[in-house]
Amino acid sequence: MPTLSSLPRARMPVSGLVRSVGSRVPPPSVARLRAAVTALFVLDGAVFGSWAARVPDVAAHVGAGHSTLGIALLCLSLGALVCMRFTGAWCARFGAGPVSAVGAVAVSAGALLPGLVSSVPALCAALFLFGAATGMVNVAANAVGVQVEERVGRPILSGLHAGFSLGGLAGALVGGAVSSVLGVAAHLSLVAAAGLFVTAWALPALVGAGRRTAAPAVHRLPGGATRRPTAVLVVLGAIAGCTAFGEGALTDWGALLLREQFGAPATVAAAGYAGFSLAMACGRLVGGRLLLAMGERRLLVGGAVLAAAGAVAAVTTSSLAVALAGFVLVGLGLANVFPLAISRAGLLGGARGIALATTVGYTGLLGGPPAIGLLAESAGLPVAVGSVAVMALVAAVLVLTVSGERVRMPRPRTLLDRAVATVGGRLQPVVSGFGHGTGVYVRDLQLLVPGAAGH
């Protein structure tokens, strides 16, 4: 491992600098590191919320239509995915804390770039760089979050993701409030300055975290080889990605949908994303209690179905109030799916499992907006945003395929068995109040499907 003295000072690589600085900063306490990573999640959400509130203004400034804006957002996604590809290895080599510190600086500075461009090609380049910074901070922040979770000894990742949602709420509210008095460049410059200020406060704790990471959950095979549950990690990432698709869609297209379909002013359009973020934050703050009360599978499936219902309501109504309520339902439904999937990946695969699942998951968050832009050009924006419901239902089905450390593709008959057993078991106590005959009917319905009662 090279040291500071063994490298030419004029050509010190960034990796050597990070490693040297990290070795000189004392390790932070658990409370200090938890506060720093919480600030990092809030910062990331605030930057995203600020960007979401000004997407229509940026598109109008550069003259981008639906398909053109979709291509620009695809550049953001490509930048993020390219950087995510390397961030997992950087976290393993230098530590998630120092990498997250670098990512926080990059995402704060990158927030300024979309406000400085005046053409579509320049916007594509700016969003590529902004996306790369976003990808780095997202993977590293989740890795640090699992590290803190391990040290605290209880699940806290949903609460950390609530910080992201609250940051998005604040960013969207401020963005909507200043949209009529500040230009995009001035607004995003202030966001960048505030982000660098927060980063300066959190940086010592993040850098001092060093190389401490969650221990990977490997399984020994005969002969000393190891096995990792890669298939389950990919499916967990896909579950997170399907639900993150909805988050990315409402982040980048929600305000535009409310403006175009309902004629909402800029402040009300920004409030749509704000309501979505507030609902998601509230759902994540009580995520631990919901997990204990409902169980992991019911919480995941029920949340995905609720999000699908909210998305359908938002794109099929002619009422602005109903559309805003639909955004809230989507936020509540999706609140805990992503953090629970990533947390499970950490338990099964350690830091590398987190990196794999997070990369797959953020594919939905970052790839959803450009896909919706291309679909909106041919089928209309309401239909495109309605795809959020489809992806949420796909996530619900994928949850049913995960069994421990294996992926089991359930047959249609198995799904029917589970549905009848679950619905019948809940329905029988309720309908028994309507008379003995109704209760017997529900009981017999369960018995008609062989094996349903035993699930």
N, C-alpha and C positions, 0 to 999 in steps of 0.2 A: 504494500500500500504506500504510494508516494506521500512524502511529507512536504511541508511548506518550504523547508530548506533545500530539498532535492529537486525542486522544479524551478525553471528559469522565471525570474520575477516579471519579466516583460511579457511572458506568454503563459501566465497562470490560467489553466482552464477553470471554467465555472465549477466543475465537479470537485477539483482540488480545493477551491476556495470555500465551497459549502462544507466540505469535510473538515477543513481546518477550522472554520468558524464554529461548526457544531461541536468540535472537540474542546473549545475554549469556553463554551457557555455551560454553566452548571445545570444539572437536570432539574426541571421544575417539579413542584409538588403536584399531587393529583388535582387539587382544587384549582391551581393556577393553570395547568394544562387543560382542564375541562373548560375553564372560562375562555381560554384562548381559542380552543377549537369551536366553542359555541359562537364566539365573535366571528370566526372564519365562516361558519355556515350562514350567519346573519349577513355578513358582507357579501357573500356569493349571491344570496337571495336578493339583497337590495340592488346589486348591480343588474341582475336579471330583470327585476321588477321595473327598474328605471328604463332599461332598454325596451321592455314590453310596452310601456306607456308611450314611447315615442316612435314605435315602429311605423304607424301610419304617417307621421310627419316626415320621417326619414325616407319612406317610400315616395311620398309626394315630392320631396325635395329633389330626388334623383330621377323622378319620372318613371318609377318601376311599377308595372302592372302586377297582377296576381302571379303569372308564370315567371316573370322576371324576378320578382321578389322571392319566389320559391327557389330560384336558382341561386340567388344571393344567400339565402338561408342555408342552402345546401353547402355552400362554401364554409359557413360557420360550422356545420356538422362535420365536414371533412377535416377541418382544422382540429376540432376537438377529438375526433376519433384517431387521427394520426398521432396526436400528442398522448392520448390515452394508451396507445400501443406501447409507448416507451415509459410512461409514468410508473407503471407497476414495477418495472425493472429498476428505475431510479429509486423508488421507495425501498426496494429490497437491498439496494447497494448503499444508499446514503441515509436512509431513514425517512419515514413518512413525514416527520415533523419539519426537517429542513426543506424537503421538496414542497410541502404545503406552504411554507413561508415564501419561497420563490414564486409559487403559483399565485399567492395572494397579491404580491407586488405586480405580477404580470396582468392579472385580471382587473386590478384597479386602474392601471395605466391603459389597458386595452379598452376599457369602457369609453374612453375619449374618442377612439378612432372612428366609429360610425357617424359621429357628429361633425367630422372634418371633411367628409367626402362630398363631391358634387356630381358624380357620375356612377352608373351602375358598375363598370369594371372596378373603379376605386372602392365601391362599397363591397364588392366581392372580396377584394384583397384585405380590406379592413376587417371584415367578418371572419375571414380565415384566421387571421392573427388573434382576434378576439376569441374565437372558438378554441384555438390551441391553448390559450391561457385558461379558458373555462374548463377544458378537459383535464388539464393538469391539476387544477385546484379541486375539482370534483372527486377524482380518484384519490388524491392524497388526503383530502379532508375525511373521506369515509374510512381510509386506513387508520388515520389518527383517532377517529371516533371509536373504532373497534378496539384500538389500543387502550383508550381511556375506559371503555366498557369493561375490558379485562381487568384493569387495575381497580376500578370501582367495585366490581363484583356483582353487578346487576345490569339489566338491559337499559341503556339510555340512548340508543341510536335514534329511536323515534323522536325523543325529545330534542336531539340535536337537529334532526331534519325539520322539526317545528321551528327552529331558529331560521332555517332557510325560508320557510313559508312566511314567517313574520317579517323577515327582511324583504321578501318579495312584496308583501302587503305595504310596507312602509315606502318602498321604492315606487310602487304603482301610485299610491296616494299622493306622494310628493310630485311625481312626474305629471299626474293629471292636474294638480293644483297650479304648477308653474308653467304648464304648456301654453297658457295664454299670455304670459308675461316674459318668458325666457325662450330664446331660441334653443334648438337642439344642441348646438355646440356649447353654449354657455351652461346649459343644464348638465350635460354629461361631463363637462370640465369640473363642475362642483362635485359630481358623483365620484370622479376619479380622485380628487383631492381628499374627500372624506374617506374613501377607501384606503388611500395611502396612510392617512392618519391612524385608522383602526389597525392597519397592518403593522405600523411602527410600534403600537402598544402590544400586539400579540406576538411579534416576531421573536423576542427573547425566549418565551416559553416554547414556541414551536421549534426553533432551532435547537434549544436545549433538550428537546425530546429525543434527539439523536436517532439511533437505530433500533430502539425498542419497538418491536412489532408483535402482533399476535402470533403465537406458535401455530404452525400449520398442522392440520389434523390429517396425518398420513397413516396408512394402514400397512403393516408389514405382511409380506407374502413369503412363502417358502423360498429359502435361498437369500434372504436379506433384501429382496426388491421391495419397492413401495408402490402403493396404489392410491390414487386420488379419485374422488367421486366426480370426475370431470363432467359426465353427462348431467348429473344433478345440478352442478354449478352452472352449466349452460342454460338449463331449463329455468333455474332460479333467476338468472340474468334475463331470460326471455320474459318471465312473469313481470319483473321490474320494468323491462323495456316496454311491454304492452301498456302498462299503466302510466309510465313516463311519457308515452306517446300523447296521452291526454293532457298531461301537464305542459308539454312543449307546445301543443296545439293551442291551448287557451292562453299561454304566455305570448305567443307571437301573432295569433289570429283572433283572439277573443275580442280585443278592442275594435278591430276592423269589422268583425261580424256585427257588433252592436251598432257601429256607425252606419254601415251600409244597409242592414236589414231593418233597423228600427229608428234610424235617424238620431241616434243618441249623441249629445254633445261630447266633447273631448273628456270633460270631467266625469260624466256618467259612464262613458266607455271604459275609462281607466278604473272606475269603481267595480266593473264587472270582474276584472282580474283581481282587484283588491278583495272582493268578497270571496272569490275562489281561494285565494291565499289564506284569508282569515279562517275559512272553514277547514282548510287543510291543516293549518296550525292548531286549531282547537282539537281536531281529530287526533293529531299526533301527541298533543299534550296529555290526552287521556288514553293514549294507545296502550300503555302498560295495563291499566285497569280493564280495558276492553279485551286485551289478550287473556287475562286471567278469567274474565267472566265468560267469554265466548269460545276460547280455544283458537289456535292459530289458523286452522283450516277454515272454520266458519267465519272468522274475521276477514280472511283474505277473499273468500268467495263472496260473502255478503257485501263487502266493500266494493268489489268489482261490479256486481250486479247493480248496486245503488248508483255507482258512477255511470253505468250504461243508461239507466233510467233518466238520470239528470241530463245527460248529453242529448238524448232523444227529445226530452221536453224543451231544451234550449233551442234546438234547430227546427222544431215543428210548430212552434207557437207564433202567434202574431202579437203577443203581449210582451213588452219590455220587462215588466215585473216578473213574468213567468220565466223568461230567459235568464234573468239574473238569479232567480231561485234555482234554475237548472245548473248554473255555474257553481252555486253553493253545494248542491248535491254531489256534483262531480268532485269537488274538493273534499267533502266528507268521505266519499267512497274511496278515493285514491289515497287518502291520508297515510295509512299505515302499510300499504302493500309494498312500496319500494323499500322502506327501511327494514321491514321484517324479512324480505327476500335477501337483502344484503347481509343482515345479521345472521341468517341461517347459513349463507355462503361462508361467512367468517368462521362459524362453528365447524363447518365441514372441511374447509380448505385453507383456513388460516389467511395470512396476508395475500398470498397469491390467489386464493379463492375469491377474496374480496375484489382484487384487481380484475379477475376474469369476469365475475358476475357484474361488477360495476361498469366495465367496458361494454358488455352486451346490453346492460340496462340503459345506459345513456345513449345507446344507438337509437332507442325509441324516443328519448327526450329531444335529441338533436336532429334525428332524421325525420321525425314526424312533421315539423313545420314545413320543410321544403316539399315533402310528399303532399301535404294538404294544399300547398300553393299550386302544384301541378294539377291536382285533382279539381281544385276550384276553377281553374281556367276552362275545363271541359264540362264539369257537372254543376258548377255553382258553389259558392262558399258554404251555404248551409249543409249541402250534401257532404262536402269535404270535411267539415267539422263534425258531422254526424258519424264519421268513421271512428271517432273516439269511442263510441258505444260498442262498435264491433271489436275493437282491440281490447276493451275491458272484458268483454265476454270471452275472448280468446284466453285472456289471463286467468279467468275463473276456471276454464277447462284445464289449463296447464297445471293449476294448483292441484287438481284431482289426480294428476299423473305422478306427483312426487310422493314417494313412500320411503321414509327414512333416508338412506343414502342411495336409493335406486330410483330409476324412472320406469314406471309401469304404465303402459298405454291401456287405459280401461276400455273394455268393449262396450258397445252401446247398451247391452243388457246389464252390465255392471253399473253403468251410470243410471239406468232406470231403477235398478235395485236400490241404489243409494238415495235417489230422489224420493222414491216412494217411502223408504224407511224413515228418512229425515222429515219429510212433509207430514207423513201419517203420524209419526210420533209426536210432532208438535200440534197436529190438528185434533187428535183424539181427545185430549183433555179439554180443548176449547169447545168442540161441538157436543161434548157429552151433556152440556147444559141444555141442549135443545131436545133431549129425549134419549131414551135407551136405544131406540132403533137407529138413530144417527150414529151413535158411538159404535154400535155393532157393525154398521156399514163401513166405517173407517177402519176398524180392526180387520174386517174381512178383506178390505182392499189391500192391506199389507200382506195378508196371507196368500193372496192370489199370485204374488210374485215370489217364487221359491228363493229362499235365502235372504229376502229383504229384512226380515225381522232380526236376523243375526248380525247385521252390519252395524 
